Amino acid sequence: MLNGKSDTLFIEELRGSMLDKNSWEYYFVVIAITILLIWICLGVNRFFFKKMQKKRIYLHLVFFEKMSRFLIVLVGTGVGLSFFGGIDSVWKSILGGTAIISAVLVFIAQDTVKDILAGMMISAYKPFEIGNRIELETGEIGIVKDITMRHVVIHTWGVQELIIPNSKLNTMMIKNDSYHTSIRSYQALFHIGYGSDVKKAMEIIKQIIVDSPYTCEGKLPNGEKGYSDVYFLEYRDSSLLMGTTVYYKEAATEVVRSDINLRVNEALKANGIEIPYAYVNVIQK
């Protein structure tokens, strides 16, 4: 047990060993500890979500991983700043005493809040998943690659990426060719000339789709699995329109389309089936 004099000396030594809150060493230690804790929390967060997405990448998990990362950095930074005296009071005086600045900040944050809420809606109702092939009402077609708190990334073809705000995408009409399935699909259309053997053309097109190394069986309207039939859809001004649905898995859409189109083009020519094209006759008098 320490006596009174020894207790006083011990407390003075303890105070001397502590960092002065006004010294640069104190701020350096606080910043270093804050960064370290944020880094550790981000690592745990990444490990947790990676374990949850071991077999498949889910849209809602990708979104909430991004949101949790943002919250970790935000909360960690706030806790770190709380050790610096006066910073919270400065912000309170600025935001509380100046209504105009507060209104401006709210106005600036409107779009961000809309995108975050729309991202939560997309994640909850899941009109598409990561890897789904979708077609937007504006005509763009692509594979859903990523979702963040503010936007969705859609891979179109080559190296092109569409970056669409969540709030905008959430109000669009979307055609999803991979809804609730890992198999993608697209609508393939083919034109043949008037007078061609339609049934033969339909058989050729279907056989080419079956033989392609990229295609697979899909879920048909009757609930069974198989390759879609080829249909004679309509008469056009200068052609007969054939159409079918092509199912495929992980291959790039443009690769599948190119393979099918090349094979159909060669097969139709080899079997004497005309592939029409538009032309104009100019008559001079």
PyMOL commands that set and color helices and strands:
alter all, ss='L'
color gray80, all
select helices_A, chain A and resi 4-17+24-52+59-81+87-97+99-125+166-169+198-211+253-270
alter helices_A, ss='H'
color red, helices_A
select strands_A, chain A and resi 133-136+141-147+151-155+161-165+174-176+184-192+218-219+225-226+231-235+240-248
alter strands_A, ss='S'
color yellow, strands_A
deselect
rebuild
show_as cartoon
